[in-house]
């Protein structure tokens, strides 16, 4: 049987004869297709009964019609996808050609300058020395005339500064004013965030990015000019004056403040001129620079508690892209005054890589995220749109920064210490801070909380990657919060589907996780945690026995260069309103070394796991030892508490004790996770795992050979250690689950952990049914008896979900029963072939 897949009137073949569908029949079939693209045979027969116009068509012909309809829909989507990829590649090719032209100009300039300096050196040695100013000026290349237009605070003077800023910015964005080198770890391509480069040998720190975004230029400029909405280090941008220009542009005078990332450094502020204009080719330009006394322009007096930093000509060049969207060039160039911070922190202020990660790439990610939301127009967890979730994460981050910096204009004042200055205590009684804090917990905050206390501290960490430590703090809360100090000593309990209105999320390790964004460059997600069961301690008066935490986690990618890792959380009401008051607390870990780490992002964090692969976890110990060089980072801790003013001394004492206990716990954990500590125990275990893990690997391979009559591994070695190593590095995802009423995963190889986006420890909290969608669960239920009776089953390709909620497609799957030495069923093993994130 065959079928035409053409649009319009359709025909079917039955026994060599065509059957042509009428427009009414096609309309009826289309209605059903939109309701159910893949109807069952019962539903197709029901359709024939309900629609008399289809009575002359056999069910088999209707089945073929639906097959062809799905085929056309798939072809249409694929064609649309390929067209989008083609447009993106065309635009990327244009970008690369422009970058190539710029590099050729840079090479030509370097060759010219090299020849000039060689000639100048020879002339100096042969000719009589001439010290006159005229000889020096005339011998150079393209020297600027010393005569500049007068610049002052008048509109004409500001326009002169603006035009000079525009010229300098364009020379950095598309010219050779700065020597750019590709940022480590960044590979341009159709799926990359863009072309990212950092400066080499220029004043201050600078970064540049070129990318494609699916937004119109005016929308792009609107988003980027609203810096506090996407740059979380930005406290405020005040527009003090706006002047229109003759070329339909605008000049703005701005005062901008940036939060300090740690308690060990002061905050930064900028006095800026921003110039928005349209070039002759239709490109939109937004450029900025600091105003200084040397320019004779308007001045801004120093502000207490802030260090005045300098922004050199920077900005955004936004060009419309054929077929929609924009091509954007971003340049960030700053002098952050590193002299004002302790020497150990200066790499943060002297690294162009850090600037690129924190500012330049963040701007591109925000644009890409908003473009994706506009194109998808989807509703995510708890019935909220992505913009609402981004706003919640922004509020968490901003609240944490406010507590960390403790500005006096927000009502913060410092308490005296207890003879030790390791923990700083701040108190805030401002009405704005207290508004809405009296949450309606049954046993929650006091009936009237009239003050907020913040305890904060910073510590230097050695030889432990921030992402590794952050994951441990997140997955093993009891390691640092299991004490009798306050409500954070409550163990996180495993909860089913969240009882919040409209919730539709997954459960992972006792925490309900809602991903905000999933890109290869940057991961961030929100999760809700329920805490309960606090003991009867004196601190119960200020902290609840049962509460929900809204938690923000970011910086989990160990391979990202220069990014900080954050774990920020705040108590919330069970109603989880969008405008719920938040008192954020948490951790921020900032790497001080820009060297790229090569450790696996899925290294097991359970140091005592019986199934760990090597002393460090999921990778062999020799892989981890490659990172045994000094990895320095600074951790900043800040915790906020609402309380009644008459309990201030008691709460302050409790907070100091609590933060000091956390510091002690973090130091203990950091030591346990450091390569030097792990390598000292290398002789206790074989390099590739425990005997238990090797035995399980042997059982998996033997059972597969028994049922499938083929070898699972392409290896000639029969040793248990070699089998485990080969299984661990197998390209397909292999994972085992228990034979319980509710099967949970007990083991997975590296590909399996990558697919589920988890670790060996957290793996044991993931149930089998959680990774399948409704169709996959139905298929599994129908095939499970066959697995137990026949010993194996082959499953068709489909979609499953990672622990983070990301859809994963696989070409096919194989399930088989794993037998032990007594030939009793030990577990069920699954192998997902050719899997990839959708």
KANORSUL-V119311 format. One record per residue. N is the residue number from 1. RES is the residue in one small letter. PSI is psi in degrees with one decimal (999 if undefined). Layout:
N,RES,PSI + N,RES,PSI
//
This chain:
1,x,139.6 + 2,x,166.3 + 3,x,139.3 + 4,x,137.3 + 5,x,18.0 + 6,x,154.0 + 7,x,172.1 + 8,x,-145.1 + 9,x,140.2 + 10,x,155.9 + 11,x,153.8 + 12,x,157.7 + 13,x,130.6 + 14,x,117.5 + 15,x,37.4 + 16,x,1.6 + 17,x,138.7 + 18,x,141.8 + 19,x,117.2 + 20,x,130.1 + 21,x,139.5 + 22,x,160.6 + 23,x,-36.0 + 24,x,-39.5 + 25,x,-41.5 + 26,x,-40.4 + 27,x,-42.1 + 28,x,-42.4 + 29,x,-38.5 + 30,x,-39.0 + 31,x,-45.2 + 32,x,-36.5 + 33,x,-42.1 + 34,x,-27.1 + 35,x,-41.6 + 36,x,100.8 + 37,x,-20.8 + 38,x,74.8 + 39,x,150.4 + 40,x,170.4 + 41,x,-35.2 + 42,x,-41.6 + 43,x,-35.9 + 44,x,-40.4 + 45,x,-37.3 + 46,x,-37.1 + 47,x,-41.7 + 48,x,-39.6 + 49,x,-37.0 + 50,x,-25.1 + 51,x,99.3 + 52,x,-27.7 + 53,x,-12.4 + 54,x,7.9 + 55,x,-25.7 + 56,x,6.4 + 57,x,133.0 + 58,x,149.7 + 59,x,-34.1 + 60,x,-37.2 + 61,x,-38.2 + 62,x,-37.5 + 63,x,-43.8 + 64,x,-37.5 + 65,x,-44.2 + 66,x,-36.5 + 67,x,-45.5 + 68,x,-35.4 + 69,x,-41.9 + 70,x,-36.2 + 71,x,-45.9 + 72,x,-38.7 + 73,x,-40.9 + 74,x,-40.5 + 75,x,-38.6 + 76,x,-45.5 + 77,x,-40.4 + 78,x,-39.8 + 79,x,-41.0 + 80,x,-41.1 + 81,x,-43.3 + 82,x,-36.0 + 83,x,-41.9 + 84,x,-43.1 + 85,x,-39.5 + 86,x,-43.0 + 87,x,-40.2 + 88,x,-41.7 + 89,x,-38.3 + 90,x,-46.5 + 91,x,-39.5 + 92,x,-38.1 + 93,x,-40.3 + 94,x,-42.8 + 95,x,-45.0 + 96,x,-36.8 + 97,x,-40.7 + 98,x,-40.2 + 99,x,-38.3 + 100,x,-42.3 + 101,x,-41.8 + 102,x,-41.6 + 103,x,-37.0 + 104,x,-40.8 + 105,x,-40.7 + 106,x,-41.2 + 107,x,-44.0 + 108,x,-41.1 + 109,x,-42.2 + 110,x,-40.3 + 111,x,-42.7 + 112,x,-46.8 + 113,x,-36.4 + 114,x,-44.3 + 115,x,-37.9 + 116,x,-46.2 + 117,x,-35.1 + 118,x,-44.5 + 119,x,-40.9 + 120,x,-38.7 + 121,x,-42.9 + 122,x,-41.8 + 123,x,-34.9 + 124,x,-38.6 + 125,x,-25.7 + 126,x,-31.6 + 127,x,165.6 + 128,x,139.0 + 129,x,128.9 + 130,x,116.7 + 131,x,6.5 + 132,x,147.7 + 133,x,-34.6 + 134,x,-40.7 + 135,x,-36.2 + 136,x,-44.5 + 137,x,-43.9 + 138,x,-16.9 + 139,x,-12.3 + 140,x,-179.0 + 141,x,124.6 + 142,x,45.8 + 143,x,137.7 + 144,x,143.6 + 145,x,139.3 + 146,x,-10.7 + 147,x,113.2 + 148,x,148.8 + 149,x,145.7 + 150,x,136.7 + 151,x,131.5 + 152,x,-165.9 + 153,x,1.3 + 154,x,160.8 + 155,x,-40.9 + 156,x,-39.1 + 157,x,-41.0 + 158,x,-36.7 + 159,x,-37.0 + 160,x,-44.2 + 161,x,-40.3 + 162,x,-44.9 + 163,x,-37.0 + 164,x,-39.6 + 165,x,-43.2 + 166,x,-45.3 + 167,x,-43.8 + 168,x,-38.7 + 169,x,-46.4 + 170,x,-33.7 + 171,x,-24.3 + 172,x,-38.7 + 173,x,-41.4 + 174,x,-3.1 + 175,x,-152.5 + 176,x,23.6 + 177,x,-27.2 + 178,x,139.4 + 179,x,110.5 + 180,x,140.3 + 181,x,148.1 + 182,x,136.7 + 183,x,135.8 + 184,x,135.3 + 185,x,-4.6 + 186,x,122.7 + 187,x,114.8 + 188,x,148.2 + 189,x,175.0 + 190,x,-24.9 + 191,x,3.7 + 192,x,166.6 + 193,x,-22.7 + 194,x,-167.6 + 195,x,114.5 + 196,x,131.4 + 197,x,155.7 + 198,x,159.0 + 199,x,158.0 + 200,x,112.8 + 201,x,25.6 + 202,x,170.7 + 203,x,134.3 + 204,x,-152.7 + 205,x,144.0 + 206,x,148.8 + 207,x,149.6 + 208,x,142.1 + 209,x,143.2 + 210,x,134.4 + 211,x,174.3 + 212,x,135.8 + 213,x,145.2 + 214,x,46.2 + 215,x,152.5 + 216,x,152.9 + 217,x,-41.4 + 218,x,-37.4 + 219,x,-39.3 + 220,x,-47.0 + 221,x,-38.6 + 222,x,-43.0 + 223,x,-47.2 + 224,x,-31.9 + 225,x,-23.3 + 226,x,69.1 + 227,x,-40.4 + 228,x,-20.4 + 229,x,-20.2 + 230,x,-20.9 + 231,x,102.9 + 232,x,-15.7 + 233,x,-8.4 + 234,x,116.9 + 235,x,-45.0 + 236,x,152.1 + 237,x,113.0 + 238,x,123.5 + 239,x,109.5 + 240,x,-23.8 + 241,x,145.1 + 242,x,127.8 + 243,x,124.6 + 244,x,152.1 + 245,x,165.8 + 246,x,-25.0 + 247,x,28.8 + 248,x,20.2 + 249,x,-177.4 + 250,x,144.9 + 251,x,128.5 + 252,x,141.4 + 253,x,121.5 + 254,x,147.1 + 255,x,121.0 + 256,x,139.4 + 257,x,138.1 + 258,x,138.5 + 259,x,151.8 + 260,x,137.7 + 261,x,-13.7 + 262,x,164.2 + 263,x,-10.0 + 264,x,0.5 + 265,x,149.2 + 266,x,161.6 + 267,x,164.6 + 268,x,151.4 + 269,x,161.7 + 270,x,141.7 + 271,x,111.2 + 272,x,154.3 + 273,x,129.1 + 274,x,129.5 + 275,x,120.0 + 276,x,126.5 + 277,x,168.3 + 278,x,128.0 + 279,x,171.0 + 280,x,-30.7 + 281,x,6.9 + 282,x,-2.2 + 283,x,143.3 + 284,x,131.6 + 285,x,132.2 + 286,x,111.5 + 287,x,153.2 + 288,x,157.0 + 289,x,158.3 + 290,x,145.9 + 291,x,127.6 + 292,x,165.0 + 293,x,-28.6 + 294,x,-15.9 + 295,x,-4.7 + 296,x,19.8 + 297,x,-172.0 + 298,x,147.9 + 299,x,160.9 + 300,x,121.9 + 301,x,155.0 + 302,x,149.3 + 303,x,134.6 + 304,x,141.7 + 305,x,5.9 + 306,x,144.0 + 307,x,125.0 + 308,x,112.6 + 309,x,169.1 + 310,x,131.6 + 311,x,114.9 + 312,x,164.9 + 313,x,117.7 + 314,x,177.4 + 315,x,-159.3 + 316,x,128.2 + 317,x,116.8 + 318,x,118.7 + 319,x,137.1 + 320,x,142.7 + 321,x,141.2 + 322,x,132.7 + 323,x,5.6 + 324,x,158.1 + 325,x,-170.4 + 326,x,149.8 + 327,x,125.6 + 328,x,138.0 + 329,x,126.0 + 330,x,132.0 + 331,x,126.1 + 332,x,124.4 + 333,x,115.1 + 334,x,154.7 + 335,x,105.7 + 336,x,13.6 + 337,x,63.2 + 338,x,-17.4 + 339,x,-20.7 + 340,x,0.8 + 341,x,159.2 + 342,x,151.3 + 343,x,-33.9 + 344,x,-24.6 + 345,x,-7.1 + 346,x,-30.0 + 347,x,-28.7 + 348,x,-29.5 + 349,x,-4.5 + 350,x,7.0 + 351,x,120.9 + 352,x,-29.1 + 353,x,-42.7 + 354,x,-42.2 + 355,x,-42.1 + 356,x,-43.9 + 357,x,-43.7 + 358,x,-33.5 + 359,x,-61.3 + 360,x,-52.9 + 361,x,-30.0 + 362,x,-39.4 + 363,x,-44.8 + 364,x,-41.3 + 365,x,-40.2 + 366,x,-43.8 + 367,x,-44.7 + 368,x,-39.4 + 369,x,-45.6 + 370,x,-40.3 + 371,x,-40.1 + 372,x,-42.4 + 373,x,-38.6 + 374,x,-40.7 + 375,x,-33.3 + 376,x,-41.3 + 377,x,53.0 + 378,x,161.8 + 379,x,128.0 + 380,x,-150.9 + 381,x,144.9 + 382,x,26.2 + 383,x,18.4 + 384,x,146.2 + 385,x,157.0 + 386,x,-35.1 + 387,x,-37.1 + 388,x,-38.0 + 389,x,-37.3 + 390,x,-36.7 + 391,x,-38.0 + 392,x,-44.9 + 393,x,-35.7 + 394,x,-41.1 + 395,x,-39.6 + 396,x,-48.7 + 397,x,-42.4 + 398,x,-42.1 + 399,x,-37.7 + 400,x,-42.3 + 401,x,-38.9 + 402,x,-44.7 + 403,x,-38.4 + 404,x,-39.1 + 405,x,-33.6 + 406,x,53.5 + 407,x,140.2 + 408,x,-30.7 + 409,x,-7.2 + 410,x,5.1 + 411,x,4.5 + 412,x,139.9 + 413,x,149.8 + 414,x,137.6 + 415,x,157.7 + 416,x,154.8 + 417,x,176.6 + 418,x,29.3 + 419,x,-10.4 + 420,x,140.8 + 421,x,23.4 + 422,x,-28.1 + 423,x,128.3 + 424,x,134.5 + 425,x,126.1 + 426,x,148.6 + 427,x,141.4 + 428,x,120.0 + 429,x,16.4 + 430,x,135.4 + 431,x,-35.1 + 432,x,-37.1 + 433,x,-33.6 + 434,x,-13.7 + 435,x,121.2 + 436,x,7.3 + 437,x,-14.4 + 438,x,77.4 + 439,x,145.6 + 440,x,54.3 + 441,x,145.3 + 442,x,-41.5 + 443,x,44.6 + 444,x,-134.8 + 445,x,159.0 + 446,x,159.9 + 447,x,-36.1 + 448,x,107.1 + 449,x,118.2 + 450,x,15.5 + 451,x,158.3 + 452,x,134.7 + 453,x,140.1 + 454,x,126.7 + 455,x,126.4 + 456,x,153.5 + 457,x,161.0 + 458,x,150.5 + 459,x,149.8 + 460,x,132.3 + 461,x,144.5 + 462,x,132.4 + 463,x,30.7 + 464,x,121.3 + 465,x,138.0 + 466,x,-41.8 + 467,x,-37.5 + 468,x,-47.8 + 469,x,-40.5 + 470,x,-43.5 + 471,x,-36.3 + 472,x,-44.0 + 473,x,-35.9 + 474,x,-44.9 + 475,x,-18.1 + 476,x,61.6 + 477,x,-35.4 + 478,x,-19.7 + 479,x,-26.5 + 480,x,-16.5 + 481,x,1.8 + 482,x,81.2 + 483,x,178.6 + 484,x,28.1 + 485,x,-53.7 + 486,x,-165.1 + 487,x,-17.1 + 488,x,-3.0 + 489,x,-7.8 + 490,x,138.2 + 491,x,139.7 + 492,x,125.2 + 493,x,150.3 + 494,x,126.7 + 495,x,151.3 + 496,x,-150.1 + 497,x,131.2 + 498,x,139.4 + 499,x,5.2 + 500,x,150.1 + 501,x,130.6 + 502,x,17.8 + 503,x,145.3 + 504,x,78.2 + 505,x,172.6 + 506,x,163.0 + 507,x,138.2 + 508,x,112.1 + 509,x,37.2 + 510,x,8.3 + 511,x,134.7 + 512,x,116.9 + 513,x,132.8 + 514,x,105.5 + 515,x,137.4 + 516,x,-45.2 + 517,x,144.4 + 518,x,105.0 + 519,x,162.1 + 520,x,-23.4 + 521,x,-28.3 + 522,x,132.7 + 523,x,138.6 + 524,x,138.5 + 525,x,157.3 + 526,x,150.2 + 527,x,150.6 + 528,x,131.0 + 529,x,134.6 + 530,x,124.1 + 531,x,135.4 + 532,x,169.1 + 533,x,34.0 + 534,x,137.9 + 535,x,166.7 + 536,x,90.2 + 537,x,163.6 + 538,x,-24.4 + 539,x,-7.1 + 540,x,-21.0 + 541,x,-23.0 + 542,x,-12.3 + 543,x,146.2 + 544,x,155.1 + 545,x,-27.5 + 546,x,132.2 + 547,x,163.0 + 548,x,143.8 + 549,x,132.8 + 550,x,121.0 + 551,x,134.0 + 552,x,128.6 + 553,x,129.2 + 554,x,165.3 + 555,x,32.2 + 556,x,-9.2 + 557,x,111.3 + 558,x,-22.6 + 559,x,-10.7 + 560,x,134.1 + 561,x,126.4 + 562,x,3.8 + 563,x,146.6 + 564,x,157.4 + 565,x,135.0 + 566,x,140.4 + 567,x,102.3 + 568,x,133.0 + 569,x,160.6 + 570,x,142.4 + 571,x,141.1 + 572,x,158.1 + 573,x,153.1 + 574,x,-22.3 + 575,x,-24.4 + 576,x,56.8 + 577,x,153.8 + 578,x,-32.8 + 579,x,22.7 + 580,x,137.2 + 581,x,142.7 + 582,x,136.3 + 583,x,85.5 + 584,x,144.4 + 585,x,167.8 + 586,x,-157.8 + 587,x,145.7 + 588,x,124.7 + 589,x,117.4 + 590,x,121.5 + 591,x,140.1 + 592,x,-9.0 + 593,x,133.2 + 594,x,0.4 + 595,x,139.2 + 596,x,134.5 + 597,x,142.1 + 598,x,12.8 + 599,x,154.5 + 600,x,137.2 + 601,x,-8.8 + 602,x,28.3 + 603,x,133.4 + 604,x,138.1 + 605,x,-3.4 + 606,x,102.6 + 607,x,-14.2 + 608,x,11.0 + 609,x,136.1 + 610,x,-13.9 + 611,x,16.9 + 612,x,149.8 + 613,x,93.9 + 614,x,162.1 + 615,x,-27.7 + 616,x,-3.5 + 617,x,-126.8 + 618,x,-14.7 + 619,x,153.3 + 620,x,154.3 + 621,x,-29.7 + 622,x,-25.4 + 623,x,-39.2 + 624,x,-33.4 + 625,x,-18.0 + 626,x,-18.6 + 627,x,14.6 + 628,x,-0.8 + 629,x,164.2 + 630,x,118.7 + 631,x,108.2 + 632,x,143.9 + 633,x,159.9 + 634,x,127.5 + 635,x,132.8 + 636,x,131.6 + 637,x,135.2 + 638,x,129.0 + 639,x,134.1 + 640,x,144.4 + 641,x,132.8 + 642,x,139.5 + 643,x,171.1 + 644,x,142.0 + 645,x,-32.1 + 646,x,-10.6 + 647,x,17.4 + 648,x,-48.8 + 649,x,-40.8 + 650,x,-45.4 + 651,x,-39.0 + 652,x,-42.4 + 653,x,-43.7 + 654,x,-43.4 + 655,x,-42.2 + 656,x,-46.5 + 657,x,-39.6 + 658,x,-47.6 + 659,x,-38.3 + 660,x,-36.4 + 661,x,-35.9 + 662,x,-44.2 + 663,x,-43.2 + 664,x,-41.9 + 665,x,-42.7 + 666,x,-40.9 + 667,x,-39.1 + 668,x,-44.4 + 669,x,-42.9 + 670,x,-38.4 + 671,x,-41.0 + 672,x,-30.8 + 673,x,-9.1 + 674,x,144.4 + 675,x,-34.7 + 676,x,-38.1 + 677,x,-42.6 + 678,x,-38.6 + 679,x,-24.0 + 680,x,-18.6 + 681,x,17.1 + 682,x,-29.4 + 683,x,-9.1 + 684,x,-21.3 + 685,x,157.3 + 686,x,154.8 + 687,x,-27.4 + 688,x,18.8 + 689,x,178.9 + 690,x,165.0 + 691,x,-33.7 + 692,x,-44.8 + 693,x,-39.1 + 694,x,-38.7 + 695,x,-44.2 + 696,x,-42.1 + 697,x,-39.4 + 698,x,-41.9 + 699,x,-40.8 + 700,x,-46.9 + 701,x,-40.8 + 702,x,-42.2 + 703,x,-38.7 + 704,x,-44.6 + 705,x,-37.9 + 706,x,-44.3 + 707,x,-35.8 + 708,x,-12.1 + 709,x,21.5 + 710,x,163.3 + 711,x,139.7 + 712,x,-38.2 + 713,x,140.6 + 714,x,65.6 + 715,x,139.8 + 716,x,-12.4 + 717,x,135.2 + 718,x,-2.8 + 719,x,145.0 + 720,x,-39.3 + 721,x,-40.4 + 722,x,-38.6 + 723,x,-45.6 + 724,x,-42.6 + 725,x,-44.0 + 726,x,-41.2 + 727,x,-40.7 + 728,x,-37.5 + 729,x,11.0 + 730,x,139.4 + 731,x,-27.0 + 732,x,153.3 + 733,x,118.1 + 734,x,127.9 + 735,x,148.8 + 736,x,146.0 + 737,x,155.6 + 738,x,162.7 + 739,x,58.0 + 740,x,173.1 + 741,x,-36.9 + 742,x,90.0 + 743,x,136.6 + 744,x,154.0 + 745,x,140.0 + 746,x,-20.1 + 747,x,148.7 + 748,x,149.2 + 749,x,-177.3 + 750,x,-42.3 + 751,x,-36.0 + 752,x,-41.1 + 753,x,-38.4 + 754,x,-41.2 + 755,x,-42.3 + 756,x,-8.2 + 757,x,57.7 + 758,x,-172.2 + 759,x,170.5 + 760,x,-32.9 + 761,x,-53.3 + 762,x,-20.4 + 763,x,-36.3 + 764,x,-3.2 + 765,x,3.8 + 766,x,122.8 + 767,x,155.5 + 768,x,-40.9 + 769,x,-21.3 + 770,x,-23.2 + 771,x,-6.8 + 772,x,148.7 + 773,x,-175.8 + 774,x,-44.3 + 775,x,-42.0 + 776,x,-37.6 + 777,x,-40.2 + 778,x,-42.8 + 779,x,-42.1 + 780,x,-42.2 + 781,x,-37.9 + 782,x,-29.6 + 783,x,-16.9 + 784,x,-43.9 + 785,x,-37.7 + 786,x,-38.3 + 787,x,-42.7 + 788,x,-33.9 + 789,x,-49.7 + 790,x,-25.7 + 791,x,-14.3 + 792,x,167.2 + 793,x,145.9 + 794,x,125.7 + 795,x,142.5 + 796,x,160.7 + 797,x,156.9 + 798,x,-154.6 + 799,x,134.4 + 800,x,179.4 + 801,x,141.2 + 802,x,173.8 + 803,x,-20.3 + 804,x,1.1 + 805,x,6.0 + 806,x,135.5 + 807,x,138.3 + 808,x,125.5 + 809,x,147.6 + 810,x,146.8 + 811,x,-41.9 + 812,x,168.0 + 813,x,149.5 + 814,x,134.0 + 815,x,135.4 + 816,x,156.0 + 817,x,128.7 + 818,x,121.6 + 819,x,144.1 + 820,x,-167.4 + 821,x,-30.4 + 822,x,7.6 + 823,x,30.5 + 824,x,149.6 + 825,x,121.6 + 826,x,-41.8 + 827,x,178.7 + 828,x,133.8 + 829,x,136.9 + 830,x,142.7 + 831,x,119.1 + 832,x,119.5 + 833,x,134.2 + 834,x,57.4 + 835,x,155.2 + 836,x,152.9 + 837,x,137.0 + 838,x,999
//
